[in-house]
Amino acid sequence: MTLEQPAGEMWQKIREELNEKVDTRDQDLAHIKEWLKKEPHLPDEFDDQRILTFLRGCKFSLEKTKRKLDMYFTMRTAVPEFFTDRDATRPELQEILNIV
């Protein structure tokens, strides 16, 4: 499945709502990458697109992005089963989904 990407004015509106500034986006990305390298408990190599997803989810607030990344990796370590084998067709998950 391919997601259709917004174009033109829609991209502009999205960027405004997410506080994404094209001229500083690369600096923000580099800042987060550098921060990841300095944090010994976090992986120092992380895909640029995924970092941008975190930045966008935090409306390009660097501090919120750092907190969210820290929590994401902490939870991946503490509760790995939550992040693996997420097949919604598994019988035990279907049972839960039927109840909810």
Secondary structure, DSSP 8 states (H G I E B T S, - for coil): -------HHHHHHHHHHTT--HHHHHHHHHHHHHHHHH-TTS-S---HHHHHHHHHHTTT-HHHHHHHHHHHHHHHHH-HHHHS---TTSHHHHHHHHH-
